[in-house]
Amino acid sequence: MGKFHPLYLHYSELPWSMRTLFTATLLVMATGYLFALLHLYGSHAGRDGEPGLSIKDVVIAYSGSKESTRLESALRGPMASMLPTSEANKIFGWIHGGLDKAVFEKDIDSIMEKRCLACHDGSNPHIPQLGGYDNVLETAQLDEGVDIFTLVRVSHIHLFGLTFIFFITSLIFSHAYVRPVWLKSVIVAFPFVTILLDIFSWYLTKIFEPFAYVIVISGGLMGGCFAFMWVVSMYQMWLFKVSARFAARSAPRRAIG
Ligand code: HEC
C-alpha cells in the first residue's frame, strides 16, 4: 500500500451526496454517449451506397465523393427515409442521365414538392433550397463534402462540448484508485488529445483522404477512454472492497462527518 497525495480522496471517503451526484452524472452521460453514437450512425451510414458504416462513408462525409453528388449522397444517407426507393431511383436516374430540365419538370419536381419542400422550402438557411430546377441543380453538382463553414461551426461546438464531458468524467475518475499513477494520468489526458486529433482530421480528410482513419481511430480511442473511466468509477464507487486500503486513514475523517 503506497502513500497517497494528501488531497487525494477515494470514493469511499466521499460523502453519499457526492457519490450520488457522480453516479447520476455518469448514468446520464452514458445515455448521451449512446445517442451521440446513434446520431453518428444515422448521419453517415450508407453514404457510399452500401448499408452500414464504413471508412468510405467517413471519407464521403468530409471530402465528398468523386462519383457522387451531394443530392445523391444525402438521399443514400441521412435523407434516405424521406421517400420510397422507387422515387429515389427516379432521382438517381435523372442525375446520371445528365440532369435534363424537361425530365426534371416531368418527374422530379413533383417528388421534391411532395417529399422535400416541407423542410427544404428555403425558410431554413442551413439546408439547401430544393424548390425549382436551378436550386436542385446546385445540390446535384459533384459532392465536395461538408463545407468549411459548417465544419468550423461543428468544430467549436465539439471542442467546447467534449471538453466539458471529459472534464467532468475525468474529475469523477480522479477519485478512483488506479496504479501506476502515470497510467491514470495518461487515461485522463488522452481523450483531450483525441478531441484535437479528431477535429483537425475532419479538415485534413478534405485534402488527404486517409485521414479518415485518424477520425475513426481517435473517435474509437476517445470512446474507449470514456468507457474505461466510466466502468472503473462506477465499480469503485459502489462495489470496490475498500476496507484495508482507505479505512485506516479515513476513519478519523468519517468520525468528524
Ligand atoms: C423533415 C425535414 C426534411 C425533409 C422532409 C427532407 N429533409 Fe433534407 N435535410 C433536412 C435537414 C435538417 C438537413 C441538414 C442536416 C443533415 O444534413 O442531416 C437536410 C439536409 C439535406 C441535404 C444536404 C446534405 C449535405 O450533405 O449537406 C440534401 C441534399 C437534402 N437534405 C435533400 C433532401 C431531399 C432530396 C429530400 C426529399 C426527398 C429531403 N432532403 C427531405 C431536413 C429534411
Residues whose N, C-alpha, C, O or C-beta is under 5 A from the ligand:
A	BS01	HEC	R70 L71 A74 P78 M79 M82 L83 R115 C116 A118 C119 I127 T139
